[in-house]
Amino acid sequence: MTDKTVEWNLGFAQGEVVEGLEKLLTQAGYPYTRIEADAEVQFQVILPSGSLRLVVRPLPSHHSPFNPQVLFHRTLLLMTFADVSIQEEEAFLHRLTLTFLRAGG
């Protein structure tokens, strides 16, 4: 069994990341299970050539140094691919990138 873990530190609130992942998974037709535990949300995803575990954790927010009223949210996204082909992993990461590029502007 081959596992590969990828970490993304995203500039979105945790709820925005969870919403984006649910939309991506539904549109792509990937069967998944959502599990909420403490402050994190996990997704167990079935891919054609393996499985994917997504863990969404909030990171500490911080204020802008230029405007103390502006709060920057951060979220950690951990992705663990198990027995997934390189092509399928690249396709998923491409979809994920497009999901959050659109959300950001």
C-alpha positions, -999 to +999 in steps of 0.1 A: +000+000+000+014+034-010+004+065+009+013+101+001+004+130+023+001+166+010-005+197+032-020+229+020-022+260+042-052+279+028-062+315+033-099+306+039-121+300+069-127+263+077-163+265+067-154+278+033-129+250+028-154+224+038-181+239+015-156+239-014-146+203-008-182+191-007-190+209-039-159+195-056-165+160-045-202+161-055-195+176-089-167+151-097-190+122-086-166+109-059-185+090-032-175+103+002-183+102+039-180+133+061-170+130+097-169+158+123-146+154+152-137+181+177-125+211+157-117+192+125-138+178+096-127+147+078-137+133+044-131+097+034-132+096-004-134+067-028-114+073-060-113+049-089-078+037-082-077+041-044-088+063-016-083+097-002-085+111+033-091+148+037-086+165+071-097+202+075-084+220+106-086+256+115-054+275+121-051+306+143-064+337+126-045+369+127-052+406+122-038+426+093-008+447+103-022+475+083-058+474+095-065+458+129-101+454+120-093+430+092-090+393+103-072+368+081-085+332+084-063+302+078-071+265+074-049+235+071-059+209+046-042+175+049-047+151+020-036+114+023-037+095-010-037+057-006-030+035-036-040+064-060-024+066-094-002+096-102-026+107-129-056+105-106-037+124-079-027+151-103-063+154-116-077+158-081-051+184-071-059+203-104-096+203-095-088+214-060-067+243-072-094+255-095-120+252-067-101+276-045-089+299-072-125+305-081-135+311-045-108+336-040-117+358-069 
